[in-house]
Amino acid sequence: MPFGGAYVPLDPEFPPGRLKLYLEDSAAPVVITRADCRDRLPAVSARVVDLDADREEIASKPATPPPSVSSAANLAYVIYTSGSTGTPNGVAVEHQALANFLRSMSQQPGLDQDDVVAAGTTISFDIHHLELWLPLITGARVTLLNRETAADGIQLGQELDRVGATVFQATPARWRLLLNAGWAGRPGLKALCGGELMPAGLAEQLLGKVGELWNMYGPTETTVWSTIHRVEDSRTPISIGQPIANTWVYILDPTLQLVPQGAEGELYIGGDGLARGYWNRSELTAARFVPDPFLSGQRMYKTGDLARVRSDGLLECLGRSDHQVKINGHRIELGEIESALIAYPGIREAVVVSREDSSGEQRLVGYIVPLKEQLSLEELRSFLGTRLPAYMLPPAFVFLNTLPLTPNGKVDRQALPA
């Protein structure tokens, strides 16, 4: 029997309700798990293959692989991201997009058979593709870090030394975790940083502790990283660099015309890295993957990120044009959290924003207009925990009598109290 299907990564730490949504939306016919994760799996109609319980049956099968029917245009994976309407969106990525990304990464920042990659990213975050597949195609060694080690700055630093890591990829928040734990650094380490804007202060600290520092940028819809930049000077705003292989970018105004060099506009991305679109979301796909006005027959992705081209020809990302935020590298649509809050019986209105705390980290804050005076935060957090993964749960809530409004009747996010 020939094979060749796409996979949907499922993080066992996610709420069962969210995993059930992924499985139902993707209509995945098979779920692969193991004994210590099976109790977290929601009830599904899909066939469940337990690598522990079914070990003997699996071992009895032929050792030779069946013929593959996959082509470059077939789907490689569907990975879910936060959705502004309250429902996650599955991004459908083809083999050719993933292959282009991996081939480009093998050349720059570069990886070969002498490298050791320390992989500490959950499979629900698309940057794990670099950590797992790139070593396989280059002959490098990959060491998998468990969740506890990756989340503890002291243990993480010790593990990087123990395994002899030469490449480590992390979000700015995780790099700060290492530095705040007193990490001495690794002079030969190639440090890849992405998922959020890289602060100049973080770059300055890392440059003195690693061999190479690379700033990586890219949305899930254009296959992990789309532009890269080797950071060698932290005295200016950190650039996101230039496009990877077979990728092009535009900075456009609202009429889809190119803006002058140095002017602010919205960043659009085209090329081999574009996803097929959103799984079962044809209208959203048409709205975000639009025709390229400069190349006939090509598409480009509307990122929602503001950017400019600097005088040195490098790209600089200036933030978002909407209410999407990045927390610890995870892309979060605030509307999805707001929808979950409104679904709670004791809440009349709710809005969620991202605010910088005293340590300089971004964190979510939920502003709530309750239906009654007494509202149990413990019950609210428990309710949200059944619908949202941990990284989308606001650590702080503020109760208000009314939400501030702009003259045109929209919520005035700038007027929300600290």
VEXVO-498560 format. One record per residue (C-alpha): residue in one letter; x, y, z. Coordinates in steps of 0.5 Angstrom, whole numbers, padded with zeros to 4 digits, always signed. Each point is the difference from the previous one (the first is absolute). Layout:
AXYZ ...
***
This chain:
M+0000+0000+0000 P+0003+0007-0002 F+0001+0005+0005 G+0001+0008+0000 G-0004+0004+0005 A+0000+0006+0003 Y+0001+0001+0008 V-0003+0004+0005 P+0004+0001+0006 L-0004-0001+0007 D+0003+0003+0007 P-0002-0004+0005 E+0000+0005+0005 F-0005+0004-0004 P-0007-0001+0003 P-0004-0006-0003 G-0006+0005-0003 R+0005+0003-0004 L+0004-0006-0002 K-0007-0003-0002 L-0002+0007-0004 Y+0007-0002-0004 L-0002-0007-0001 E-0007+0002-0002 D+0002+0005-0005 S+0006-0003-0003 A-0004-0007-0001 A+0006-0004+0002 P-0001-0007-0001 V+0005-0002+0004 V+0003+0002+0007 I+0007-0002+0002 T+0001+0000+0008 R+0004-0004+0005 A-0002-0002+0007 D+0001+0006+0004 C-0003+0004-0004 R-0007-0004-0002 D-0004+0002+0006 R+0001+0008-0003 L-0003-0002-0006 P-0007+0002-0001 A-0005-0005-0003 V+0000+0000-0007 S-0002-0005-0006 A+0007+0000-0003 R+0004-0007+0001 V+0005+0001+0006 V+0007-0003-0001 D+0003-0001+0007 L+0007-0001-0001 D+0001-0003+0006 A-0007-0005+0001 D+0001-0001-0008 R+0008-0002+0000 E-0001-0007-0001 E-0005+0001-0006 I+0005+0005-0003 A+0006-0004+0001 S-0004-0005-0004 K-0001+0004-0006 P+0005+0000-0006 A+0007+0004+0001 T+0000+0002-0007 P-0004+0007-0001 P-0006+0000-0005 P+0001+0004-0006 S-0002+0008+0001 V-0005+0003-0005 S+0002+0007+0003 S+0003+0006-0005 A+0002+0007+0002 A-0007+0002-0001 N-0003-0004+0005 L-0001+0002+0007 A+0006-0001+0005 Y-0004+0002+0007 V-0006+0005+0002 I+0002+0004+0006 Y-0005+0004+0004 T+0001+0007+0002 S-0005+0005+0004 G-0006+0003-0003 S-0003+0007+0000 T-0007-0003+0000 G+0001-0005+0006 T+0002-0006-0004 P+0007-0002-0001 N+0002+0000-0008 G+0004-0006-0003 V+0005+0002-0004 A+0001-0005-0006 V+0008-0001-0002 E+0002-0004-0006 H+0006-0004-0001 Q+0004+0005-0005 A-0001+0006+0005 L+0003-0004+0006 A+0006-0003-0005 N+0001+0007-0002 F+0001+0003+0007 L+0004-0006+0002 R+0005+0001-0006 S+0001+0007+0001 M+0001-0001+0008 S+0005-0005-0002 Q+0004+0005-0003 Q-0001+0006+0004 P+0000+0001+0006 G+0003-0007-0002 L+0000-0007+0003 D+0005-0006-0001 Q+0002-0007+0002 D+0004+0003+0006 D-0006+0004+0003 V-0004-0002+0006 V-0007+0003+0001 A-0003+0001+0006 A-0007-0001-0001 G-0005+0003+0005 T-0006+0002-0004 T-0007-0003+0001 I-0003-0003-0006 S-0006+0005+0000 F+0005+0005-0002 D+0002+0000-0007 I+0008+0002+0001 H+0001-0007+0002 H+0000-0002-0007 L+0007+0003+0000 E+0002-0004+0006 L-0002-0007-0002 W+0000+0000-0008 L+0006+0004-0001 P+0005-0004+0004 L-0003-0006-0004 I+0002+0003-0007 T+0007+0002+0002 G+0002-0005+0004 A+0001+0004+0007 R-0002-0003+0006 V-0006+0002+0004 T-0001+0000+0008 L-0008+0000+0002 L-0001+0004+0006 N-0005-0001+0005 R-0005+0005+0002 E+0002+0001+0007 T+0007+0001-0002 A-0002+0005-0006 A-0004+0004+0005 D+0006+0001+0005 G+0005+0004-0001 I+0006-0003+0004 Q-0002-0007-0002 L+0000+0002-0008 G+0007+0004+0001 Q+0002-0007+0003 E-0003-0004-0005 L+0003+0004-0006 D+0007-0001+0003 R-0001-0007+0001 V-0002-0002-0007 G+0005+0004-0003 A-0005+0004-0004 T+0002+0005-0006 V-0007+0002-0002 F-0006+0002+0005 Q-0006+0004-0003 A-0005+0003+0005 T-0004+0006+0001 P+0002+0007+0003 A-0003-0002+0007 R+0003-0007+0000 W+0007+0003-0001 R-0001+0005+0005 L-0002-0006+0005 L+0007-0002-0001 L+0003+0006+0001 N-0004+0002+0006 A+0003-0007+0003 G+0007+0002-0001 W+0002-0004-0006 A+0007+0001-0002 G-0001-0001-0007 R+0003-0005-0005 P+0005+0004-0005 G-0001-0005-0006 L-0008+0000+0001 K-0004+0002-0006 A-0006+0004+0003 L-0006+0000-0004 C-0005+0005+0003 G-0007+0001-0003 G-0008+0000+0002 E+0000+0007+0002 L+0004+0007-0001 M+0007-0001+0003 P+0002+0006+0005 A+0006+0004-0001 G+0002-0002+0007 L-0001-0007-0001 A+0004+0000-0006 E+0006+0004+0004 Q+0000-0006+0005 L+0000-0006-0005 L+0005+0003-0004 G+0005-0001+0005 K-0002-0007+0002 V+0000-0003-0007 G+0003-0001-0006 E-0005+0002-0005 L-0007+0003+0001 W-0005+0000-0005 N-0007+0004+0000 M-0005-0005-0003 Y-0007+0003-0003 G-0006-0004-0003 P-0008-0001+0001 T-0002-0007+0000 E-0004+0001-0006 T+0007+0001-0004 T+0003-0006+0003 V+0004+0001+0007 W+0006+0006-0002 S-0001+0004-0006 T+0006+0005+0001 I+0006+0000+0004 H+0006+0004+0002 R+0006-0001+0004 V+0001+0005+0005 E+0006+0003+0001 D-0001+0007+0003 S-0006+0001+0006 R+0001+0008-0001 T-0006+0001-0005 P-0007-0003+0000 I+0001-0008-0002 S-0001-0001-0007 I-0004-0007-0002 G+0005+0000-0006 Q-0002-0002-0007 P-0004-0006-0003 I+0002-0007+0000 A+0001-0004-0007 N-0006+0000-0005 T-0003+0005+0005 W-0002+0008-0002 V-0003+0005+0004 Y-0004+0007-0001 I-0001+0006+0004 L-0007+0002-0002 D-0005+0006+0001 P-0008-0002+0001 T+0000+0001-0008 L+0005-0006+0000 Q+0005+0005-0003 L+0007+0000+0002 V+0002+0005+0005 P+0007+0004-0001 Q+0006-0002+0004 G+0000+0002+0007 A-0008+0000+0000 E-0005-0004+0005 G-0004-0005-0004 E-0003-0007+0001 L+0005-0006-0001 Y-0003-0005-0005 I+0004-0006-0002 G+0000-0004-0006 G+0004-0006-0003 D+0001-0008+0001 G-0001+0000+0008 L-0008+0002-0001 A-0004-0004+0003 R-0006-0003-0004 G-0005+0004+0005 Y-0004-0001+0006 W-0003-0007+0000 N-0008+0000-0001 R+0000+0008+0000 S+0000+0002-0007 E-0003+0007+0001 L+0006+0001+0005 T+0005-0003-0005 A-0002+0005-0005 A+0000+0006+0005 R+0007-0002+0002 F+0003-0003-0006 V-0001+0005-0006 P+0002+0001-0007 D+0007+0003-0001 P-0001+0006-0004 F+0008+0000-0002 L+0000-0007-0002 S-0005-0003-0005 G-0003-0007+0003 Q+0004+0001+0007 R-0003+0001+0007 M+0002+0004+0006 Y-0002-0001+0007 K-0002+0006+0004 T+0003+0000+0006 G-0003+0006+0004 D+0007+0002+0002 L+0003+0007-0001 A+0007+0001-0002 R+0004+0004-0004 V+0006-0001-0005 R+0006+0004+0004 S+0006+0004-0004 D+0004-0006+0000 G-0005-0004-0003 L-0002-0005+0006 L-0007-0001+0002 E-0002+0003+0007 C-0007-0002+0003 L-0004+0005+0004 G-0005-0004+0003 R-0007-0002-0002 S-0006+0004-0003 D-0005-0004+0004 H-0001-0004+0006 Q+0004-0006-0001 V+0006+0000+0005 K+0006-0005+0002 I+0001-0003+0007 N+0006-0004+0001 G+0000-0001-0008 H-0007-0003+0000 R-0005+0004-0005 I-0006+0002+0004 E-0006+0003-0003 L-0003+0004+0006 G-0007-0001-0003 E+0000-0007+0001 I+0001+0001+0008 E-0005+0005+0000 S-0005-0005-0003 A+0002-0005+0005 L-0001+0005+0006 I-0007+0002-0003 A-0002-0007+0000 Y+0000+0000+0007 P-0007+0001+0003 G+0003+0005+0005 I+0003+0005-0005 R-0004+0006-0004 E+0006+0003-0003 A+0007-0002-0001 V+0006+0003-0003 V+0007-0003+0000 V+0007+0004-0001 S+0007-0001+0000 R+0004+0004+0005 E+0007+0001+0002 D+0002-0002+0007 S+0005+0002+0005 S+0005-0004-0003 G-0001+0002-0007 E-0004-0007-0002 Q-0006+0000-0004 R-0006-0003+0004 L-0008+0000-0001 V-0005+0004+0004 G-0007-0002+0000 Y-0005+0006+0001 I-0007-0002+0002 V-0007+0003+0001 P-0003-0006+0004 L-0007-0001+0001 K+0000-0001+0007 E+0004+0003+0006 Q+0003-0006+0002 L+0004-0004-0005 S+0005-0006+0001 L+0006+0001-0003 E+0002-0007+0002 E-0006-0003-0004 L+0001+0005-0006 R+0007-0002-0001 S-0002-0007+0001 F-0005+0001-0006 L+0005+0003-0004 G+0005-0006+0001 T-0005-0004-0003 R+0000+0004-0007 L+0006+0003+0000 P+0008-0002+0000 A+0004+0003+0006 Y+0003+0005-0004 M-0006+0003-0002 L-0003+0001+0007 P+0001+0007+0003 P+0004+0000+0007 A-0004+0006+0002 F-0007+0003+0000 V-0003+0007+0001 F-0007+0001+0002 L-0004+0006-0003 N-0007+0003+0000 T+0000+0001-0007 L+0005+0000-0006 P+0003+0007-0002 L-0002+0001-0007 T+0002+0005-0006 P-0004+0005-0003 N-0002-0005-0005 G-0002-0005+0005 K+0005-0005-0001 V+0004-0002+0007 D+0006+0005+0001 R+0005-0005+0002 Q+0005+0006+0001 A-0005+0003+0006 L+0000-0007+0004 P+0003+0001+0007 A+0007-0003+0001 
***
